Amino acid sequence: MQGWDGPMLVILSFLKFVMVIGWYMHLRFEKTTLSQFFTGGFLLAIFLYAVVLGLLRDHRHHRMTR
């Protein structure tokens, strides 16, 4: 699985996170507003992580080409 290990682990950890949070926070039994609030915050955190990771990768690549 050359090259697939990292993305596969991220996807599996995301799924585990969602299942654990859904079970222990009892989001099934709460109002949908609470689930939407949690999902929005989680998606915002993923987006922010991707942006910072992309900026760091670009910065590192830029420093290596000088």
N, C-alpha and C positions, 0 to 999 in steps of 0.2 A: 504494500500500500504506500508506495513512495509518493510523498507529497500530500497524501490524504489524511495522515495521522492528526495533524494540527486542526484542520477544519472539522474533522469528524469528532474529535474530542470537544471542541467548542460547541458543536451542535448537540451532542449528547449531554453535556453539562447544562446547556440552556434548557433542554427538555426536562432534565431531572429537577432543575431549579423551579421551573413552572409547576411541575407536579407536586413538589414538596410544599411550595407556597400555597398552591390551591388547596392542598389537603389540610395543612396546619392553620391556615388563616381562615378556613371555612368560607372561601370566596363563593362557593356554589350557593350558599344559603344567604349571602348578603345581598344588598341592593346592587344593581348593575353599575351604579355610579362609582362604587368603591372599586370594583374590578376595572372599570375604565380608567380611574385615577391611577391605580397601580400599574396597569399596562402602559399608559402614557408615560409615566415616570421611568419605567423600565426601558421603553423604546428610546426615550430621550437619552438615557444613560448609555445605551448601546451606540447611538449615533455619535454622542460626544466621544466615546472611546475610539470609534472608528476614525473620527476626524483627527484626534490627537495622534493616534497611531500612524495615520497617513502623513501628518506633518512631520513627525519624528523620522519616518522612513525617508521622506523627501529631503529633510535636512541632513540626514546621515549620507544619503546618496550624493547630495550636493557637495558635502565636505570631502568625499572620497575622490571626486572628479577634479578637484583643484590641483 
